[in-house]
């Protein structure tokens, strides 16, 4: 089912594909920079929806443009989805870029440890602190060079971050975080 919903505040393009087998899915909100018009929404939607492992996409144009993506984490990573956003046809000259927003309440007292975790992924993602006292962080995806010979998930994933931050020591830091989500059902 595909439809286009437009209003003064929201431009949303949504698709849902129904899989015959019930694969485990995950829904993640990617904040997308560079969306300026309805055609931009469609370009991002088209690229992400054609990505193997993605079962549903909702792209919304607002002040904070975003894409809610439902996918099978066994088949694809957040990094591959972010790359599909980047690979969208850029209508206004600049690529669209996907970002994840996190809330990590204990960031201020653990910033060096958290930054050391992200240093392991310096070729994949970049951590930006939006507000250290509140623990508001952004994850920016660097371009992904996929190995065509490798099947399945590639690049950075939230599963890696969850293990590194939430697992108790010595495997992780024992810190809780949440990923910011948007509701596109309006």
OpenMM code with the backbone's topology and positions (N, CA, C; nanometers):
from openmm import Vec3, app, unit

residues = "UNK UNK UNK UNK UNK UNK UNK UNK UNK UNK UNK UNK UNK UNK UNK UNK UNK UNK UNK UNK UNK UNK UNK UNK UNK UNK UNK UNK UNK UNK UNK UNK UNK UNK UNK UNK UNK UNK UNK UNK UNK UNK UNK UNK UNK UNK UNK UNK UNK UNK UNK UNK UNK UNK UNK UNK UNK UNK UNK UNK UNK UNK UNK UNK UNK UNK UNK UNK UNK UNK UNK UNK UNK UNK UNK UNK UNK UNK UNK UNK UNK UNK UNK UNK UNK UNK UNK UNK UNK UNK UNK UNK UNK UNK UNK UNK UNK UNK UNK UNK UNK UNK UNK UNK UNK UNK UNK UNK UNK UNK UNK UNK UNK UNK UNK UNK UNK UNK UNK UNK UNK UNK UNK UNK UNK UNK UNK UNK UNK UNK UNK UNK UNK UNK UNK UNK UNK UNK UNK UNK UNK UNK UNK UNK UNK UNK UNK UNK UNK UNK UNK UNK UNK UNK UNK UNK UNK UNK UNK UNK UNK UNK UNK UNK UNK UNK UNK UNK UNK UNK UNK UNK UNK UNK UNK UNK UNK UNK UNK UNK UNK UNK UNK UNK UNK UNK".split()
positions = [
    Vec3(0.0849, -0.1155, 0.0000),
    Vec3(0.0000, 0.0000, 0.0000),
    Vec3(0.0898, 0.1223, 0.0000),
    Vec3(0.0662, 0.2143, -0.0909),
    Vec3(0.1429, 0.3378, -0.0974),
    Vec3(0.0449, 0.4529, -0.0981),
    Vec3(0.0805, 0.5606, -0.0290),
    Vec3(-0.0018, 0.6794, -0.0344),
    Vec3(0.0809, 0.8014, -0.0016),
    Vec3(0.0324, 0.9141, -0.0417),
    Vec3(0.0982, 1.0417, -0.0178),
    Vec3(0.0027, 1.1276, 0.0610),
    Vec3(0.0464, 1.1776, 0.1763),
    Vec3(-0.0354, 1.2614, 0.2607),
    Vec3(0.0354, 1.3960, 0.2724),
    Vec3(-0.0368, 1.5039, 0.2413),
    Vec3(0.0242, 1.6361, 0.2463),
    Vec3(-0.0629, 1.7306, 0.3262),
    Vec3(0.0007, 1.8164, 0.4011),
    Vec3(-0.0653, 1.9266, 0.4704),
    Vec3(0.0373, 2.0368, 0.4825),
    Vec3(0.0007, 2.1467, 0.5441),
    Vec3(0.0948, 2.2577, 0.5576),
    Vec3(0.2153, 2.2143, 0.6395),
    Vec3(0.1947, 2.1380, 0.7458),
    Vec3(0.3027, 2.1015, 0.8365),
    Vec3(0.3730, 1.9718, 0.7998),
    Vec3(0.3054, 1.8817, 0.7315),
    Vec3(0.3613, 1.7488, 0.7127),
    Vec3(0.3488, 1.7038, 0.5673),
    Vec3(0.4571, 1.6488, 0.5150),
    Vec3(0.4530, 1.5778, 0.3881),
    Vec3(0.5128, 1.4420, 0.4169),
    Vec3(0.4330, 1.3384, 0.4015),
    Vec3(0.4736, 1.2041, 0.4399),
    Vec3(0.4483, 1.1077, 0.3260),
    Vec3(0.5464, 1.0238, 0.2976),
    Vec3(0.5307, 0.9186, 0.1987),
    Vec3(0.5572, 0.7879, 0.2707),
    Vec3(0.4619, 0.6961, 0.2637),
    Vec3(0.4694, 0.5737, 0.3412),
    Vec3(0.4504, 0.4527, 0.2522),
    Vec3(0.5212, 0.3459, 0.2856),
    Vec3(0.5049, 0.2188, 0.2169),
    Vec3(0.5194, 0.1080, 0.3184),
    Vec3(0.4402, 0.0055, 0.3018),
    Vec3(0.4538, -0.1135, 0.3842),
    Vec3(0.4513, -0.2342, 0.2926),
    Vec3(0.5524, -0.3168, 0.3039),
    Vec3(0.5562, -0.4425, 0.2297),
    Vec3(0.5313, -0.5536, 0.3293),
    Vec3(0.4472, -0.6478, 0.2929),
    Vec3(0.4145, -0.7564, 0.3842),
    Vec3(0.4948, -0.8790, 0.3467),
    Vec3(0.5761, -0.9249, 0.4397),
    Vec3(0.6572, -1.0445, 0.4168),
    Vec3(0.5732, -1.1678, 0.4451),
    Vec3(0.5974, -1.2724, 0.3694),
    Vec3(0.5221, -1.3953, 0.3893),
    Vec3(0.5633, -1.4646, 0.5179),
    Vec3(0.6916, -1.4581, 0.5513),
    Vec3(0.7345, -1.5144, 0.6785),
    Vec3(0.7517, -1.4006, 0.7784),
    Vec3(0.7295, -1.4302, 0.9032),
    Vec3(0.7329, -1.3276, 1.0067),
    Vec3(0.8755, -1.3079, 1.0567),
    Vec3(0.9543, -1.2326, 0.9846),
    Vec3(1.0913, -1.2031, 1.0248),
    Vec3(1.0883, -1.0986, 1.1368),
    Vec3(1.1827, -1.1050, 1.2295),
    Vec3(1.1860, -1.0042, 1.3350),
    Vec3(1.2180, -0.8681, 1.2732),
    Vec3(1.1438, -0.7680, 1.3136),
    Vec3(1.1680, -0.6358, 1.2573),
    Vec3(1.1996, -0.5358, 1.3677),
    Vec3(1.2591, -0.4281, 1.3249),
    Vec3(1.2962, -0.3184, 1.4127),
    Vec3(1.2531, -0.1908, 1.3431),
    Vec3(1.1997, -0.0944, 1.4175),
    Vec3(1.1612, 0.0347, 1.3603),
    Vec3(1.2500, 0.1420, 1.4216),
    Vec3(1.3169, 0.2168, 1.3357),
    Vec3(1.4108, 0.3195, 1.3791),
    Vec3(1.3800, 0.4505, 1.3077),
    Vec3(1.3946, 0.5606, 1.3813),
    Vec3(1.3774, 0.6940, 1.3242),
    Vec3(1.5136, 0.7505, 1.2861),
    Vec3(1.5277, 0.7839, 1.1586),
    Vec3(1.6477, 0.8496, 1.1072),
    Vec3(1.6107, 0.9951, 1.0779),
    Vec3(1.6838, 1.0899, 1.1330),
    Vec3(1.6620, 1.2309, 1.1007),
    Vec3(1.7410, 1.2593, 0.9740),
    Vec3(1.6746, 1.3229, 0.8776),
    Vec3(1.7329, 1.3372, 0.7446),
    Vec3(1.7495, 1.4848, 0.7107),
    Vec3(1.8734, 1.5259, 0.6899),
    Vec3(1.9005, 1.6643, 0.6500),
    Vec3(1.8933, 1.6757, 0.4984),
    Vec3(1.8608, 1.7942, 0.4504),
    Vec3(1.8609, 1.8222, 0.3074),
    Vec3(1.7269, 1.8114, 0.2382),
    Vec3(1.6242, 1.7630, 0.3074),
    Vec3(1.4916, 1.7536, 0.2459),
    Vec3(1.4305, 1.8928, 0.2408),
    Vec3(1.3998, 1.9376, 0.1185),
    Vec3(1.3447, 2.0721, 0.0998),
    Vec3(1.2060, 2.0732, 0.0366),
    Vec3(1.1649, 1.9613, -0.0228),
    Vec3(1.0369, 1.9611, -0.0944),
    Vec3(0.9815, 1.8192, -0.1029),
    Vec3(0.8621, 1.8072, -0.1588),
    Vec3(0.7995, 1.6770, -0.1744),
    Vec3(0.8786, 1.5830, -0.2629),
    Vec3(0.9469, 1.6360, -0.3610),
    Vec3(1.0290, 1.5508, -0.4473),
    Vec3(1.1483, 1.4943, -0.3709),
    Vec3(1.2008, 1.5697, -0.2768),
    Vec3(1.3080, 1.5190, -0.1902),
    Vec3(1.2556, 1.4029, -0.1063),
    Vec3(1.1347, 1.4199, -0.0518),
    Vec3(1.0716, 1.3133, 0.0268),
    Vec3(1.0645, 1.1872, -0.0578),
    Vec3(1.0179, 1.2008, -0.1808),
    Vec3(1.0040, 1.0853, -0.2679),
    Vec3(1.1399, 1.0232, -0.3011),
    Vec3(1.2417, 1.1042, -0.3237),
    Vec3(1.3747, 1.0513, -0.3567),
    Vec3(1.4292, 0.9659, -0.2426),
    Vec3(1.4147, 1.0141, -0.1195),
    Vec3(1.4627, 0.9384, -0.0037),
    Vec3(1.3780, 0.8125, 0.0129),
    Vec3(1.2470, 0.8286, 0.0045),
    Vec3(1.1558, 0.7150, 0.0168),
    Vec3(1.1907, 0.6059, -0.0848),
    Vec3(1.2092, 0.6448, -0.2089),
    Vec3(1.2360, 0.5490, -0.3171),
    Vec3(1.3640, 0.4712, -0.2908),
    Vec3(1.4700, 0.5412, -0.2541),
    Vec3(1.5977, 0.4757, -0.2317),
    Vec3(1.5919, 0.3791, -0.1134),
    Vec3(1.5325, 0.4237, -0.0031),
    Vec3(1.5275, 0.3387, 0.1163),
    Vec3(1.4328, 0.2208, 0.0956),
    Vec3(1.3178, 0.2456, 0.0336),
    Vec3(1.2201, 0.1374, 0.0162),
    Vec3(1.2708, 0.0273, -0.0763),
    Vec3(1.3639, 0.0579, -0.1648),
    Vec3(1.4201, -0.0419, -0.2554),
    Vec3(1.5375, -0.1175, -0.1946),
    Vec3(1.5717, -0.0862, -0.0710),
    Vec3(1.6851, -0.1485, -0.0048),
    Vec3(1.6441, -0.2829, 0.0542),
    Vec3(1.7181, -0.3865, 0.0214),
    Vec3(1.6873, -0.5221, 0.0689),
    Vec3(1.6908, -0.5259, 0.2220),
    Vec3(1.5846, -0.5832, 0.2792),
    Vec3(1.5743, -0.5939, 0.4245),
    Vec3(1.4812, -0.4906, 0.4851),
    Vec3(1.4431, -0.3883, 0.4065),
    Vec3(1.3501, -0.2843, 0.4529),
    Vec3(1.2086, -0.3290, 0.4189),
    Vec3(1.1188, -0.3257, 0.5186),
    Vec3(0.9811, -0.3683, 0.4952),
    Vec3(0.8816, -0.2530, 0.4972),
    Vec3(0.9171, -0.1390, 0.5572),
    Vec3(0.8267, -0.0240, 0.5596),
    Vec3(0.9082, 0.1042, 0.5741),
    Vec3(0.8592, 0.2097, 0.5087),
    Vec3(0.9259, 0.3395, 0.5138),
    Vec3(0.8203, 0.4484, 0.5233),
    Vec3(0.8432, 0.5450, 0.6110),
    Vec3(0.7609, 0.6656, 0.6165),
    Vec3(0.8568, 0.7832, 0.6237),
    Vec3(0.8548, 0.8688, 0.5213),
    Vec3(0.9417, 0.9857, 0.5181),
    Vec3(0.8543, 1.1080, 0.5401),
    Vec3(0.8934, 1.1912, 0.6370),
    Vec3(0.8125, 1.3064, 0.6755),
    Vec3(0.8953, 1.4338, 0.6634),
    Vec3(0.8355, 1.5338, 0.5991),
    Vec3(0.8999, 1.6642, 0.5862),
    Vec3(0.8408, 1.7580, 0.6903),
    Vec3(0.9251, 1.8035, 0.7789),
    Vec3(0.8913, 1.8986, 0.8860),
    Vec3(1.0134, 1.9839, 0.9120),
    Vec3(1.0129, 2.0511, 1.0266),
    Vec3(1.1336, 2.1240, 1.0664),
    Vec3(1.2475, 2.0250, 1.0846),
    Vec3(1.2213, 1.9159, 1.1585),
    Vec3(1.3158, 1.8043, 1.1698),
    Vec3(1.2651, 1.6927, 1.0797),
    Vec3(1.3126, 1.6892, 0.9569),
    Vec3(1.2716, 1.5850, 0.8621),
    Vec3(1.3179, 1.4503, 0.9154),
    Vec3(1.2368, 1.3490, 0.8939),
    Vec3(1.2774, 1.2176, 0.9406),
    Vec3(1.2186, 1.1077, 0.8531),
    Vec3(1.2766, 0.9893, 0.8706),
    Vec3(1.2267, 0.8689, 0.8044),
    Vec3(1.2160, 0.7602, 0.9103),
    Vec3(1.0960, 0.7065, 0.9260),
    Vec3(1.0775, 0.5882, 1.0102),
    Vec3(1.0942, 0.4678, 0.9196),
    Vec3(1.1868, 0.3822, 0.9556),
    Vec3(1.2184, 0.2670, 0.8715),
    Vec3(1.2023, 0.1399, 0.9537),
    Vec3(1.1228, 0.0478, 0.9014),
    Vec3(1.1072, -0.0842, 0.9614),
    Vec3(1.1893, -0.1810, 0.8774),
    Vec3(1.2739, -0.2588, 0.9453),
    Vec3(1.3664, -0.3454, 0.8718),
    Vec3(1.3991, -0.4697, 0.9531),
    Vec3(1.4591, -0.5649, 0.8847),
    Vec3(1.5040, -0.6885, 0.9467),
    Vec3(1.6515, -0.6715, 0.9838),
    Vec3(1.6837, -0.6598, 1.1135),
    Vec3(1.8239, -0.6390, 1.1523),
    Vec3(1.9147, -0.7576, 1.1222),
    Vec3(1.8554, -0.8717, 1.0856),
    Vec3(1.9377, -0.9860, 1.0437),
    Vec3(1.9864, -0.9667, 0.9004),
    Vec3(1.9210, -0.8793, 0.8252),
    Vec3(1.9535, -0.8614, 0.6833),
    Vec3(2.0252, -0.7304, 0.6537),
    Vec3(2.0072, -0.6304, 0.7401),
    Vec3(2.0580, -0.4966, 0.7100),
    Vec3(2.0841, -0.4206, 0.8400),
    Vec3(2.1790, -0.3269, 0.8361),
    Vec3(2.2101, -0.2448, 0.9535),
    Vec3(2.1585, -0.1021, 0.9349),
    Vec3(2.1595, -0.0288, 1.0431),
    Vec3(2.1255, 0.1137, 1.0373),
    Vec3(2.2210, 0.1872, 0.9437),
    Vec3(2.3453, 0.1433, 0.9416),
    Vec3(2.4440, 0.2074, 0.8539),
    Vec3(2.4072, 0.1903, 0.7064),
    Vec3(2.3608, 0.0733, 0.6697),
    Vec3(2.3205, 0.0500, 0.5307),
    Vec3(2.1972, 0.1329, 0.4943),
    Vec3(2.1079, 0.1514, 0.5890),
    Vec3(1.9914, 0.2369, 0.5641),
    Vec3(2.0363, 0.3816, 0.5484),
    Vec3(2.1261, 0.4260, 0.6359),
    Vec3(2.1794, 0.5625, 0.6243),
    Vec3(2.2489, 0.5818, 0.4898),
    Vec3(2.3161, 0.4778, 0.4414),
    Vec3(2.3810, 0.4874, 0.3101),
    Vec3(2.2768, 0.4955, 0.1990),
    Vec3(2.1661, 0.4250, 0.2130),
    Vec3(2.0587, 0.4351, 0.1134),
    Vec3(2.0019, 0.5768, 0.1106),
    Vec3(1.9930, 0.6409, 0.2265),
    Vec3(1.9500, 0.7821, 0.2313),
    Vec3(2.0513, 0.8674, 0.1566),
    Vec3(2.1796, 0.8484, 0.1859),
    Vec3(2.2870, 0.9252, 0.1205),
    Vec3(2.2878, 0.9015, -0.0305),
    Vec3(2.2554, 0.7797, -0.0730),
    Vec3(2.2570, 0.7446, -0.2151),
    Vec3(2.1341, 0.7935, -0.2912),
    Vec3(2.0355, 0.8489, -0.2195),
    Vec3(1.9164, 0.9033, -0.2863),
    Vec3(1.9590, 1.0121, -0.3843),
    Vec3(1.8835, 1.0248, -0.4926),
    Vec3(1.9136, 1.1281, -0.5908),
    Vec3(1.8973, 1.2650, -0.5261),
    Vec3(2.0053, 1.3394, -0.5145),
    Vec3(2.0052, 1.4701, -0.4473),
    Vec3(1.9511, 1.5769, -0.5427),
    Vec3(1.8316, 1.6229, -0.5158),
    Vec3(1.7653, 1.7170, -0.6057),
    Vec3(1.8184, 1.8598, -0.5957),
    Vec3(1.8761, 1.8954, -0.4826),
    Vec3(1.9204, 2.0331, -0.4624),
    Vec3(2.0723, 2.0437, -0.4475),
    Vec3(2.1444, 1.9417, -0.4955),
    Vec3(2.2893, 1.9490, -0.5019),
    Vec3(2.3645, 1.8870, -0.3854),
    Vec3(2.3063, 1.8829, -0.2687),
    Vec3(2.3730, 1.8253, -0.1524),
    Vec3(2.3089, 1.6907, -0.1200),
    Vec3(2.3886, 1.5928, -0.0775),
    Vec3(2.3290, 1.4629, -0.0442),
    Vec3(2.2414, 1.4730, 0.0805),
    Vec3(2.1433, 1.3868, 0.0884),
    Vec3(2.0628, 1.3745, 0.2096),
    Vec3(2.1450, 1.2923, 0.3083),
    Vec3(2.1444, 1.3333, 0.4344),
    Vec3(2.2234, 1.2641, 0.5350),
    Vec3(2.1351, 1.2197, 0.6507),
    Vec3(2.1511, 1.0963, 0.6918),
    Vec3(2.0733, 1.0388, 0.8013),
    Vec3(2.1522, 1.0464, 0.9317),
    Vec3(2.0812, 1.0769, 1.0394),
    Vec3(2.1388, 1.0889, 1.1726),
    Vec3(2.0472, 1.0194, 1.2720),
    Vec3(2.1045, 0.9577, 1.3735),
    Vec3(2.0276, 0.9043, 1.4850),
    Vec3(2.0463, 0.9974, 1.6043),
    Vec3(1.9396, 1.0168, 1.6812),
    Vec3(1.9470, 1.0986, 1.8020),
    Vec3(1.9289, 1.0081, 1.9230),
    Vec3(2.0195, 1.0227, 2.0195),
    Vec3(2.0184, 0.9409, 2.1407),
    Vec3(2.0035, 1.0281, 2.2635),
    Vec3(1.9499, 0.9681, 2.3676),
    Vec3(1.9464, 1.0326, 2.4988),
    Vec3(2.0167, 0.9378, 2.5958),
    Vec3(2.1296, 0.9828, 2.6490),
    Vec3(2.2091, 0.9044, 2.7425),
    Vec3(2.2236, 0.9884, 2.8695),
    Vec3(2.1344, 0.9686, 2.9680),
    Vec3(2.1307, 1.0558, 3.0864),
    Vec3(2.2635, 1.0679, 3.1608),
    Vec3(2.3445, 0.9623, 3.1639),
    Vec3(2.4714, 0.9647, 3.2381),
    Vec3(2.5903, 1.0044, 3.1507),
    Vec3(2.5650, 1.0703, 3.0398),
    Vec3(2.6735, 1.1048, 2.9485),
    Vec3(2.7751, 1.1989, 3.0134),
    Vec3(2.7301, 1.3040, 3.0808),
    Vec3(2.8209, 1.4052, 3.1360),
    Vec3(2.9276, 1.3417, 3.2248),
    Vec3(2.8898, 1.2457, 3.3078),
    Vec3(2.9869, 1.1837, 3.3990),
    Vec3(3.0637, 1.0676, 3.3341),
    Vec3(3.0256, 1.0301, 3.2134),
    Vec3(3.0907, 0.9185, 3.1441),
    Vec3(3.1354, 0.9548, 3.0029),
    Vec3(3.1474, 1.0831, 2.9741),
    Vec3(3.1752, 1.1256, 2.8361),
    Vec3(3.3039, 1.0662, 2.7799),
    Vec3(3.4091, 1.0592, 2.8580),
    Vec3(3.5357, 1.0050, 2.8074),
    Vec3(3.5209, 0.8570, 2.7711),
    Vec3(3.4489, 0.7809, 2.8536),
    Vec3(3.4286, 0.6392, 2.8249),
    Vec3(3.3427, 0.6198, 2.7004),
    Vec3(3.2374, 0.6999, 2.6874),
    Vec3(3.1489, 0.6902, 2.5707),
    Vec3(3.2251, 0.7275, 2.4442),
    Vec3(3.3030, 0.8335, 2.4515),
    Vec3(3.3815, 0.8758, 2.3354),
    Vec3(3.4865, 0.7709, 2.2981),
    Vec3(3.5405, 0.6998, 2.3975),
    Vec3(3.6360, 0.5915, 2.3689),
    Vec3(3.5669, 0.4772, 2.2950),
    Vec3(3.4418, 0.4490, 2.3311),
    Vec3(3.3653, 0.3460, 2.2594),
    Vec3(3.3488, 0.3878, 2.1134),
    Vec3(3.3102, 0.5129, 2.0907),
    Vec3(3.2897, 0.5602, 1.9536),
    Vec3(3.4206, 0.5712, 1.8761),
    Vec3(3.5315, 0.5865, 1.9443),
    Vec3(3.6618, 0.5923, 1.8753),
    Vec3(3.6890, 0.4619, 1.8010),
    Vec3(3.6332, 0.3500, 1.8508),
    Vec3(3.6487, 0.2208, 1.7822),
    Vec3(3.5829, 0.2229, 1.6444),
    Vec3(3.4809, 0.3078, 1.6291),
    Vec3(3.4033, 0.3127, 1.5058),
    Vec3(3.4316, 0.4396, 1.4249),
    Vec3(3.5488, 0.4994, 1.4430),
    Vec3(3.5794, 0.6298, 1.3818),
    Vec3(3.5701, 0.6301, 1.2296),
    Vec3(3.5816, 0.5147, 1.1653),
    Vec3(3.5697, 0.5069, 1.0196),
    Vec3(3.4257, 0.4834, 0.9736),
    Vec3(3.3339, 0.4657, 1.0693),
    Vec3(3.1951, 0.4336, 1.0364),
    Vec3(3.0964, 0.5426, 1.0778),
    Vec3(3.1118, 0.5930, 1.2000),
    Vec3(3.0195, 0.6932, 1.2521),
    Vec3(3.0958, 0.7999, 1.3301),
    Vec3(3.0281, 0.9131, 1.3461),
    Vec3(3.0853, 1.0234, 1.4240),
    Vec3(2.9839, 1.0615, 1.5309),
    Vec3(3.0286, 1.0713, 1.6546),
    Vec3(2.9434, 1.1116, 1.7655),
    Vec3(2.9507, 1.2621, 1.7827),
    Vec3(2.8346, 1.3256, 1.7960),
    Vec3(2.8281, 1.4691, 1.8233),
    Vec3(2.7413, 1.4888, 1.9466),
    Vec3(2.7908, 1.5697, 2.0382),
    Vec3(2.7168, 1.5989, 2.1604),
    Vec3(2.6332, 1.7246, 2.1370),
    Vec3(2.5013, 1.7100, 2.1386),
    Vec3(2.4116, 1.8247, 2.1206),
    Vec3(2.3947, 1.9002, 2.2518),
    Vec3(2.3875, 1.8281, 2.3642),
    Vec3(2.3743, 1.8887, 2.4969),
    Vec3(2.4282, 1.7898, 2.5993),
    Vec3(2.5486, 1.8149, 2.6496),
    Vec3(2.6147, 1.7227, 2.7416),
    Vec3(2.5393, 1.7088, 2.8734),
    Vec3(2.4860, 1.8170, 2.9247),
    Vec3(2.4175, 1.8099, 3.0543),
    Vec3(2.2898, 1.7266, 3.0464),
    Vec3(2.2218, 1.7302, 2.9333),
    Vec3(2.1001, 1.6506, 2.9164),
    Vec3(2.1299, 1.5116, 2.8616),
    Vec3(2.2498, 1.4929, 2.8077),
    Vec3(2.2859, 1.3646, 2.7477),
    Vec3(2.2273, 1.3450, 2.6099),
    Vec3(2.2055, 1.4566, 2.5376),
    Vec3(2.1522, 1.4500, 2.4012),
    Vec3(2.2678, 1.4376, 2.3026),
    Vec3(2.2683, 1.3284, 2.2277),
    Vec3(2.3766, 1.2968, 2.1351),
    Vec3(2.3218, 1.2696, 1.9967),
    Vec3(2.4061, 1.2887, 1.8965),
    Vec3(2.3703, 1.2569, 1.7590),
    Vec3(2.4778, 1.1668, 1.7001),
    Vec3(2.4332, 1.0693, 1.6238),
    Vec3(2.5249, 0.9804, 1.5535),
    Vec3(2.5139, 1.0106, 1.4055),
    Vec3(2.6253, 1.0529, 1.3473),
    Vec3(2.6330, 1.0841, 1.2049),
    Vec3(2.7049, 0.9683, 1.1356),
    Vec3(2.6449, 0.9204, 1.0280),
    Vec3(2.7000, 0.8067, 0.9538),
    Vec3(2.7971, 0.8558, 0.8480),
    Vec3(2.9148, 0.7958, 0.8443),
    Vec3(3.0123, 0.8239, 0.7402),
    Vec3(2.9790, 0.7344, 0.6208),
    Vec3(3.0275, 0.7696, 0.5008),
    Vec3(2.9983, 0.6860, 0.3839),
    Vec3(3.0414, 0.5412, 0.4077),
    Vec3(2.9557, 0.4495, 0.3664),
    Vec3(2.9801, 0.3066, 0.3852),
    Vec3(3.0288, 0.2463, 0.2547),
    Vec3(3.1386, 0.1765, 0.2639),
    Vec3(3.1908, 0.1026, 0.1486),
    Vec3(3.1578, -0.0441, 0.1726),
    Vec3(3.0485, -0.0888, 0.1111),
    Vec3(3.0044, -0.2270, 0.1306),
    Vec3(3.0933, -0.3231, 0.0533),
    Vec3(3.1145, -0.4396, 0.1136),
    Vec3(3.1871, -0.5475, 0.0497),
    Vec3(3.0858, -0.6285, -0.0300),
    Vec3(3.0919, -0.6201, -0.1612),
    Vec3(2.9952, -0.6866, -0.2487),
    Vec3(2.9946, -0.8383, -0.2294),
    Vec3(3.1064, -0.8937, -0.1838),
    Vec3(3.1156, -1.0384, -0.1656),
    Vec3(3.0483, -1.0837, -0.0363),
    Vec3(3.0346, -0.9928, 0.0589),
    Vec3(2.9753, -1.0272, 0.1877),
    Vec3(2.8238, -1.0129, 0.1807),
    Vec3(2.7539, -1.1142, 0.2237),
    Vec3(2.6078, -1.1110, 0.2288),
    Vec3(2.5651, -1.0698, 0.3691),
    Vec3(2.4511, -1.0022, 0.3787),
    Vec3(2.3960, -0.9687, 0.5094),
    Vec3(2.4409, -0.8329, 0.5605),
    Vec3(2.4214, -0.8101, 0.6901),
    Vec3(2.4477, -0.6793, 0.7499),
    Vec3(2.5936, -0.6359, 0.7383),
    Vec3(2.6131, -0.5061, 0.7133),
    Vec3(2.7465, -0.4483, 0.7046),
    Vec3(2.7457, -0.3116, 0.7712),
    Vec3(2.8622, -0.2690, 0.8145),
    Vec3(2.8750, -0.1373, 0.8760),
    Vec3(2.8334, -0.1377, 1.0225),
    Vec3(2.8029, -0.0203, 1.0737),
    Vec3(2.7710, 0.0012, 1.2152),
    Vec3(2.6240, -0.0260, 1.2416),
    Vec3(2.5947, -0.0751, 1.3636),
    Vec3(2.4557, -0.1008, 1.4005),
    Vec3(2.4279, -0.0585, 1.5446),
    Vec3(2.2997, -0.0342, 1.5726),
    Vec3(2.2580, -0.0041, 1.7094),
    Vec3(2.2837, -0.1225, 1.8019),
    Vec3(2.2829, -0.2425, 1.7489),
    Vec3(2.3122, -0.3603, 1.8307),
    Vec3(2.4536, -0.3511, 1.8881),
    Vec3(2.5477, -0.3030, 1.8088),
    Vec3(2.6848, -0.2851, 1.8571),
    Vec3(2.6878, -0.1813, 1.9695),
    Vec3(2.6159, -0.0721, 1.9491),
    Vec3(2.6128, 0.0336, 2.0499),
    Vec3(2.5468, -0.0163, 2.1783),
    Vec3(2.4372, -0.0884, 2.1641),
    Vec3(2.3668, -0.1414, 2.2804),
    Vec3(2.4589, -0.2312, 2.3619),
    Vec3(2.5314, -0.3196, 2.2954),
    Vec3(2.6247, -0.4088, 2.3656),
    Vec3(2.7345, -0.3289, 2.4350),
    Vec3(2.7898, -0.2307, 2.3665),
    Vec3(2.9018, -0.1539, 2.4219),
    Vec3(2.8595, -0.0635, 2.5377),
    Vec3(2.7390, -0.0099, 2.5317),
    Vec3(2.6960, 0.0820, 2.6374),
    Vec3(2.6175, 0.0133, 2.7482),
    Vec3(2.5232, -0.0732, 2.7149),
    Vec3(2.4327, -0.1244, 2.8162),
    Vec3(2.4805, -0.2500, 2.8878),
    Vec3(2.5613, -0.3320, 2.8240),
    Vec3(2.6096, -0.4519, 2.8924),
    Vec3(2.6894, -0.4116, 3.0160),
    Vec3(2.6811, -0.4924, 3.1215),
    Vec3(2.7608, -0.4614, 3.2410),
    Vec3(2.9095, -0.4827, 3.2134),
    Vec3(2.9933, -0.4181, 3.2950),
    Vec3(3.1382, -0.4326, 3.2823),
    Vec3(3.1739, -0.5792, 3.3054),
    Vec3(3.2722, -0.6325, 3.2437),
    Vec3(3.3728, -0.5668, 3.1607),
    Vec3(3.3358, -0.5588, 3.0125),
    Vec3(3.2232, -0.6220, 2.9687),
    Vec3(3.1866, -0.6197, 2.8264),
    Vec3(3.1384, -0.4824, 2.7817),
    Vec3(3.0721, -0.4105, 2.8704),
    Vec3(3.0166, -0.2797, 2.8347),
    Vec3(3.0328, -0.1800, 2.9483),
    Vec3(2.9617, -0.0670, 2.9365),
    Vec3(2.9723, 0.0395, 3.0365),
    Vec3(2.8582, 0.0388, 3.1376),
    Vec3(2.7556, -0.0418, 3.1152),
    Vec3(2.6427, -0.0468, 3.2074),
    Vec3(2.5578, 0.0790, 3.2073),
    Vec3(2.5517, 0.1484, 3.0933),
    Vec3(2.4755, 0.2729, 3.0820),
    Vec3(2.3484, 0.2505, 3.0006),
    Vec3(2.2417, 0.3129, 3.0408),
    Vec3(2.1146, 0.3045, 2.9678),
    Vec3(2.1032, 0.4245, 2.8746),
    Vec3(2.0447, 0.4010, 2.7566),
    Vec3(2.0188, 0.5091, 2.6619),
    Vec3(1.8907, 0.4785, 2.5873),
    Vec3(1.8349, 0.5809, 2.5266),
    Vec3(1.7184, 0.5642, 2.4400),
    Vec3(1.7476, 0.6304, 2.3063),
    Vec3(1.6855, 0.5770, 2.2032),
    Vec3(1.6951, 0.6342, 2.0697),
    Vec3(1.5690, 0.7148, 2.0472),
    Vec3(1.5840, 0.8398, 2.0051),
    Vec3(1.4680, 0.9257, 1.9827),
    Vec3(1.3848, 0.8711, 1.8679),
    Vec3(1.2527, 0.8740, 1.8868),
    Vec3(1.1606, 0.8237, 1.7846),
    Vec3(1.0551, 0.9285, 1.7538),
    Vec3(1.0068, 0.9243, 1.6327),
    Vec3(0.8978, 1.0106, 1.5887),
    Vec3(0.7809, 0.9230, 1.5501),
    Vec3(0.6613, 0.9784, 1.5631),
    Vec3(0.5403, 0.9083, 1.5231),
    Vec3(0.4912, 0.9700, 1.3935),
    Vec3(0.4891, 0.8918, 1.2861),
    Vec3(0.4468, 0.9444, 1.1564),
    Vec3(0.2984, 0.9177, 1.1298),
    Vec3(0.2260, 0.8585, 1.2244),
    Vec3(0.0836, 0.8299, 1.2074),
    Vec3(0.0012, 0.9479, 1.2550),
    Vec3(-0.0084, 1.0503, 1.1742),
    Vec3(-0.0815, 1.1713, 1.2150),
    Vec3(-0.1972, 1.1983, 1.1253),
] * unit.nanometer
topology = app.Topology()
chain = topology.addChain("A")
for resn in residues:
    res = topology.addResidue(resn, chain)
    for name in ("N", "CA", "C"):
        topology.addAtom(name, app.Element.getBySymbol(name[0]), res)
